[in-house]
């Protein structure tokens, strides 16, 4: 009798342990439990911690309440300005209503993924290429609204949608690179022209100041020579400004007065030629060699010399008479 009671107690204990093991469930902090009794959803949602169900009668379904990161595969489409692009994105969402996420849709992850791909292709067709490249914030908000509208009925809340990358054809990349290069060159030319305009104003002011003080030009010339002469690996060719010559001309003393002219002696007949007295008078009237430097020759000398060179030579008997 005692053995039978002991056996029955052991059997009962084992049954209780098996029952408790089959009925015990643990719900984690980031999960919520839905209980189905004979396939019917119970209204009570089991919170995190230890809970029990009726074995073989109830079934516990756990739902993850964490934010899910869902990558959207690359979608190829044509923009509104007829440019073929490939765009990929990422969707962040979480379950806010576990009952709707399990009952209203078969697989809420797959449903959100397909809706994200469809919405992304729709956004590509409605946008320009410039918007995809530079105005992504507005596109992200529009894409989020397009995905969130049907997801609300699934018990899913879209937390954030981001466009990750926009892939362009190689020809379009080269065209955009040439456009950017041309724009930068245009801005560089405008900046250089503005710099030249400002420099011209400053140079005009400097020229006005130097015109009032001519010595400033000479000082500026010397300063330029000193600056260029510091590099000894080149030959310096320095132009000489006309203003400096004028300054030196004004600084030089006035030249001495020219000597008075003498009237040339009357020449003899062309047939007879000049006599000895006329040649001696012409030589006496010629200026000294020192007076010829820097001053024109007197007209008397020019006239006598012209007479000697242009008149015909005297006959032979006249030359003999001169010798006697």
SEGU-997057 format. One record per residue (C-alpha): x, y, z. Coordinates in steps of 0.1 Angstrom, whole numbers, plus 5000, padded with zeros to 4 digits. Example, Ala and Ser with C-alpha at 12.3 -4.5 7.8 and 13.67 -1.06 7.14 Angstrom:
BEGIN
512349555078 513749895071 
END
This chain:
BEGIN
500050005000 502850245009 504650154978 501650234957 501150564973 504850654968 504650554932 501450764927 503151064943 506151034922 503951004891 501951304901 505151504908 506451414874 503151514857 503151844875 506751914865 505951824829 502852034829 504652334844 507452294819 504952284791 502952584804 505852804815 506953084791 509453374794 508753704776 511853924772 511854294779 511754404742 508954154734 505254124738 503253794740 499953724721 497953414734 495853214709 493352974725 492152724700 493252964673 491353264688 493353564699 492953654735 492654024742 495254014769 498754094758 501453934779 504154174791 507754094797 508653844824 507453494834 503953374822 502053054817 499652914792 497452604791 499452334773 497852194741 495152454744 496852784741 499752904720 502053204728 503253424699 506153664707 506453994688 509654194687 509054564696 512554684687 513254924658 514054714627 516554824601 515354714567 517554774537 515754844504 517354684474 518554914446 515755034423 516455144388 514255404373 514055714350 513756054366 511356324354 514156484333 514856144316 517956034334 518455664343 519555614379 519755344405 518755434440 518855234472 517455324506 517055204542 513855204563 513655214601 510355094616 508954934647 505854744658 503454954679 500454724679 501454354682 497854224675 497554414642 501054314632 500253944636 496553934626 496254214600 499154104578 500853774571 504453894573 504754264582 508554264574 507954144539 505054384535 507054684546 509954584523 507754554492 505954884500 509355054504 510554934470 507355044453 507455384469 511055434461 510455374424 507555614425 509755884441 512355834414 509855894386 508456204402 511756374410 514456544390 518056444391 519056764409 516556684437 517856334441 521456464445 520856784466 517356784480 517256444497 515556564529 512356644511 512456314492 513056124525 509956284540 507856214510 509055854509 508355814546 504755934542 504155704512 505355394533 503655504566 500155544552 499455164546 501755054574 499555214601 496854954595 499554684600 500454804635 503754924622 505155274626 507755404601 510455584622 512755704594 513555654557 516955754542 518155744506 521655594508 523155624473 522255744438 524255564410 524555754378 525755634343 529355704334 528455944306 526256144330 529156164355 531556294329 528956554318 528456674354 532156694359 532556914328 529757134339 531357174374 534657254358 533157514335 531357674364 534557694385 536457834356 533758104351 533958204388 537758204386 537658444356 535158674374 537458684405 540458764383 538659034365 537459184398 541059174411 542359344379 539659624383 540659684420 544359684410 543759934382 542060174407 545060144430 547560194402 545660494390 545860644425 549560564427 550260724393 548461034404 550661054435 553760994415 552861264390 552861514418 556261394430 558461284401 561161164425 558760894437 559160724403 562860704406 562560554441 560060304429 562460204401 565260154425 563059944448 562059724418 565759674409 566559574445 563659324446 564459164413 568259154419 567658934449 567258634425 570658574409 569558304386 568258534358 569358824337 567559154344 566459364315 565259694330 563359944308 564260304313 561060524318 560660844299 559461014331 562860954347 564661114317 562461414320 563161434357 566961414351 566561674323 564861914347 567561844373 570461914349 572062274346 571062484316 573562464286 576062744278 575163014252 576262944216 579063174202 578063454178 578163384141 580563554117 579763664082 581563454056 584063624033 583063683998 584263413974 586063493942 584763403908 583963043902 586363023873 589263173892 588662983925 589363113960 592563293966 594963233995 593563524014 590063384012 591163034024 593063194053 590063394062 587763084061 590162894083 590363184108 586563194109 586362824117 585762754154 588262584176 588062204180 586662234216 583862454203 582762184179 581761934206 578061974213 577562284190 576762314153 579462444129 579262804118 577662884084 580863074073 582862754074 580262554056 580062814029 583862834024 584262454024 581362423999 583162673977 586362483978 584762153970 582262253944 584262513924 586462393895 590262373902 592462663889 594362613856 597962493856 599562833848 597662993877 598962723901 602462793888 601963163895 600763083930 603862883936 606163173925 
END
